[in-house]
Amino acid sequence: MTDREFEFGLNTFGEVSSDSSGRVLSEAETVRLMIDEAVLAESVGIDSFNIGEHYRDGHVDTAGHMILATIAGRTERIRLGTSVTVLSTRDPVRLYTEFATLDAASNGRAQLIVGRASSTDSFPLYGFDLADYETLFEEKLDLFTRLLRDQPVTWSGTVRTPLVDQRVSPAIAPGSIPTWVGVGGSPQSVVRAARYGHPLMLAIIGGHPSRFAPYVDLYHRALEQFGHPRLPVGQHSLGFIARTDEEARAAYWPEFERVMTQASLERGFPTPSPERFESEIAHGALFIGSPETVAAKIVESIRDLSLGRFDLKYDIGHLSRDHRASSIELFGREVIPRVRELLAEEPVAAVSHA
Amino acid sequence: MPNTELNLGIVGAGKIGVTIARAAVAAGYDVAISGSGPAERIALTIDVLAPGARAATLAEVVQHSDIIVLAVPTHRFRSLPRDLFAGKVLIDAMNYWEPIDGTDDELASAPDGTSVVVQRCFPSARVVKSLNQLGYHEFEEGRRPRGTADRLGMAAASDDREALSRVLELIDRLGFDPVDAGALEAGVALGPDGPAFGVGYGAEELSKLMWVPDVA
């Protein structure tokens, strides 16, 4: 893979920010902030801006496609995507219309990551039963893939009404909207991504990223078995960049502690400690530090996992808009060029798949 | 006659099922593992992530061993037949998380732990709560030979003492210091919100954390 093809993305889960005085922004202000941040991301050379889908307090990414459409009107080059879309609880036809329209309006810049969701808040909200978790995703991925690649579509299943010889507008060149499958560690999800011939996005939010190397091997072997060409693997991780390592840790820790404490209450895990935080930065999946530190860590991941894409999730809790902006700037202006430089010095070796 | 003492069956080929399969193969077990559906569907996964284990159907897994690990998504176990595991040692490796598994009134309000509910669901099985405390990465990276200084503890709880002793032996072979947590309801301490959940402790420290919370 040449460095030209490599994609550096910025991910947001629509987390409500604050200003430098500590005032928490309104939800509407945060929506507008994301639009400004995407414009900034383009200006500093980041390849894509990707918005999540969450239905919980403190997140305003429930209708990412609307935000992306607004960004499309204010930018020219940056790709506009999701990180991730909860396909299980969306209607694939509706989703197709939204992203085919976004693709048309942005002159070919739409992309998606689709997944089953790790938090399942959208199920009761949209009237779906968690017992159908597997079936919903499998059938909807099948239909959505066909709408993207092979119209007109004749389809029937259990999760929605059948379609007969159906065309849905606006038309796109078949397969032209990149659609990645996001996985969190389920082997079946990895194999499913390969079966449909979609690129694989690994959500790596704890532990050393090299832990996922066996999944990359599984993905590559499954692609071969299904007769697909080699497709890229991406990584999504949390991170924050400041001038120095100390500055980055000091700014990130209070928000990390608050968000992780909430998550630990929900999932029964122990509350986060400063030691655990330090260890995740040093040996785990937090990409926090100076541009040099973060660049070196990204390069390590690229080599360990043969990555073709790296997405940095830049928002967390009420992290202030100033910190978010400076992190985005440093990512685009310093980290990305430095990663490319390091890769050029020693290109990633071809992966063996014995 | 093969040495069936070292046979292990695993129901569920997700993250934790595959991780346990890999550990068991390394420990010398003959492992059969099933996913949701035909064996071929998980054959490649098992070949790559747990080489040496055999992808099988649910019926073959149950046939294969006296000790079965139940590692399906928690919202799924109720769909299995009531007497499927008759007479088997059934290790409940599942955790109930409402945000993931959806609301299950019986599991959410189980004062004696979710394994007691699993035992009610499979009355003819000999249920042991274990192998659920650590995340799959921590499980994979925590395994150590017996006697290693930083070996982690792994607890098991059951009302069936003989079943429990067999699981404690399995834990030791898999690479953890076994900790007898007592009766099945003590499994509360091993699950989400319990003191032993999600943290790797040595056996001594882990033993001290085993308590049944006062729910009065």
HADDOCK unambig.tbl for C-alpha pairs under 7 A between the chains (distance, minus, plus):
assign (segid A and resid 118 and name CA) (segid B and resid 100 and name CA) 6.82 0.50 0.50
assign (segid A and resid 119 and name CA) (segid B and resid 99 and name CA) 5.88 0.50 0.50
assign (segid A and resid 119 and name CA) (segid B and resid 100 and name CA) 5.99 0.50 0.50
assign (segid A and resid 120 and name CA) (segid B and resid 99 and name CA) 6.01 0.50 0.50
assign (segid A and resid 120 and name CA) (segid B and resid 100 and name CA) 5.99 0.50 0.50
assign (segid A and resid 130 and name CA) (segid B and resid 102 and name CA) 6.12 0.50 0.50
assign (segid A and resid 131 and name CA) (segid B and resid 75 and name CA) 6.78 0.50 0.50
assign (segid A and resid 185 and name CA) (segid B and resid 15 and name CA) 6.36 0.50 0.50
assign (segid A and resid 186 and name CA) (segid B and resid 14 and name CA) 5.70 0.50 0.50
assign (segid A and resid 186 and name CA) (segid B and resid 15 and name CA) 5.49 0.50 0.50
assign (segid A and resid 187 and name CA) (segid B and resid 14 and name CA) 6.27 0.50 0.50
assign (segid A and resid 187 and name CA) (segid B and resid 15 and name CA) 6.66 0.50 0.50
assign (segid A and resid 187 and name CA) (segid B and resid 45 and name CA) 6.49 0.50 0.50
assign (segid A and resid 214 and name CA) (segid B and resid 49 and name CA) 6.49 0.50 0.50
assign (segid A and resid 218 and name CA) (segid B and resid 45 and name CA) 6.56 0.50 0.50
assign (segid A and resid 218 and name CA) (segid B and resid 48 and name CA) 5.88 0.50 0.50
assign (segid A and resid 267 and name CA) (segid B and resid 97 and name CA) 6.11 0.50 0.50
assign (segid A and resid 267 and name CA) (segid B and resid 192 and name CA) 6.45 0.50 0.50
assign (segid A and resid 268 and name CA) (segid B and resid 192 and name CA) 4.18 0.50 0.50
assign (segid A and resid 268 and name CA) (segid B and resid 193 and name CA) 4.16 0.50 0.50
assign (segid A and resid 269 and name CA) (segid B and resid 192 and name CA) 6.53 0.50 0.50
assign (segid A and resid 269 and name CA) (segid B and resid 193 and name CA) 6.72 0.50 0.50
assign (segid A and resid 269 and name CA) (segid B and resid 197 and name CA) 6.62 0.50 0.50
assign (segid A and resid 269 and name CA) (segid B and resid 198 and name CA) 5.68 0.50 0.50
assign (segid A and resid 270 and name CA) (segid B and resid 198 and name CA) 6.81 0.50 0.50
